Amino acid sequence: MTTPNYLSDRTHAVEWSGIRIMFALAEQVPGVVNLGIGQPDFDTPAFIRDAAKQALDDGYTRYPPAKGFADLRRAIAKKVKAENGIDADPDSEVYVAVGAMQVIFNTCLHLLNPGDEVIVMDPGYDYYSQIRLFGGVPVPVATHESNRFKVDPADIRAAITDKTKLMIINTPSNPTGAIFDEAILRSIADMAIAHDIWVLSDEPYEHILFDGHRHISIGSFDGMAERTISAFTLSKSYAMTGWRVGYAVAPKAIIDEMEKLMEHMVSGVTAVAQRAALAAISAPQDCVREMVATYDKRRHLVHEGLNAIDGVTCLNPESTFYAFPNISSTGSTSWDFAKYLVKEHRVAVVPGSIFGRAGEGYVRLSFAASMEQLKEGIARIGRGVAALRS
Ligand SMILES: Cc1ncc(COP(=O)(O)O)c(C=O)c1O
């Protein structure tokens, strides 16, 4: 796609997401089973929707404070203390954002100067456009299936230069479902402190954990509060992707900048959505546990179903609602394989190479879909692989 030359150089740094391109293909295929979508298939729990309806009647129809309602910020501070081990002053170290996405955008905007290097995981969530928009240079660090896609801190150390400004950590990881354990996070924290590097800890899947795994926030480690921006969201935990509420926990100087810019940009997160978020965070968390239990059942089906296909192997994801099967034995690139599956076998998955070079040879499949869709989707993948290998 060409961009007109009257647009700024900055604009050219932003690329269409590969996932969007894949979905445009899928939309043209009648009866497609779409296992590419990265959002819960559940409706937002009723008590959260009710809180939003009530908020409308209570008059939450006016501009909200730019950094979020004070009671919501207090509830967030309580949650991050209890669940993430992070001490945050609700008045100065918490910011309510338009999803984790806005926290990522703001972080790149506030921290990066042209030429600053940003360490990202490969395969990993696509932060490239946000980094490049502000002149940053992404430095991918490969993670490997042989190590369950957990980063080797030695590989991060080798990637650090005197231009490294920021490291972006996403545990639990989209697309691999890997969890970085405490020892890995400690090593990353030690390097950040020793080399004076900021950390953006992007934690949307903090609650979607299996087999007794625990989530650890790097922002809770000694010496990290002053150099960590922790990004959280209600999108995945509460099936609230469309409400667009997330939040940042960060040092006051960063939160001040976020608030200032919010005034100039969109003047705050929609008031009723914030009230719904307050209800979600403050209530007993049964709804989260129920959704995770459902994901867990689907995870077993997907893990077993994929490994039963000759030529496909798949780790059992420790977290998230993504499986990341290895399809390299088909001899196709992950893009060709995904296009072939959608066109010939009417099942949509996301090519692994969208998540970085080290994602080549894999596809991402979401199990935020019904058991029926998953069974049918896996059967179609099985037929597709068999036809390719025959
Ligand atoms: C790793 C990661 N970060 C950030 C986001 C954005 O989340 P939000 O809906 O809170 O903007 C997503 C959404 O898929 C994600 O997977």
The ligand as an SDF file (V2000), in Angstrom:
LIG
                    3D

 16 16  0  0  0  0  0  0  0  0999 V2000
    0.8380   -7.9980   24.5880 C   0  0  0  0  0  0  0  0  0  0  0  0
   -0.2700   -7.0360   24.4100 C   0  0  0  0  0  0  0  0  0  0  0  0
   -0.0890   -5.7630   24.7850 N   0  0  0  0  0  0  0  0  0  0  0  0
   -1.0610   -4.8500   24.6450 C   0  0  0  0  0  0  0  0  0  0  0  0
   -2.2730   -5.1780   24.1040 C   0  0  0  0  0  0  0  0  0  0  0  0
   -3.3330   -4.1100   23.9920 C   0  0  0  0  0  0  0  0  0  0  0  0
   -4.2990   -4.2820   24.9540 O   0  0  0  0  0  0  0  0  0  0  0  0
   -5.4520   -3.2050   25.2410 P   0  0  0  0  0  0  0  0  0  0  0  0
   -6.7260   -3.7790   24.7440 O   0  0  0  0  0  0  0  0  0  0  0  0
   -5.4650   -3.0380   26.7100 O   0  0  0  0  0  0  0  0  0  0  0  0
   -5.0680   -1.9370   24.5450 O   0  0  0  0  0  0  0  0  0  0  0  0
   -2.5050   -6.4830   23.6780 C   0  0  0  0  0  0  0  0  0  0  0  0
   -3.7650   -6.8620   23.0190 C   0  0  0  0  0  0  0  0  0  0  0  0
   -3.8930   -7.8610   22.3560 O   0  0  0  0  0  0  0  0  0  0  0  0
   -1.4880   -7.4470   23.8500 C   0  0  0  0  0  0  0  0  0  0  0  0
   -1.6550   -8.7280   23.4860 O   0  0  0  0  0  0  0  0  0  0  0  0
  1  2  1  0
  2  3  1  0
  2 15  2  0
  3  4  2  0
  4  5  1  0
  5  6  1  0
  5 12  2  0
  6  7  1  0
  7  8  1  0
  8  9  2  0
  8 10  1  0
  8 11  1  0
 12 13  1  0
 12 15  1  0
 13 14  2  0
 15 16  1  0
M  END
$$$$
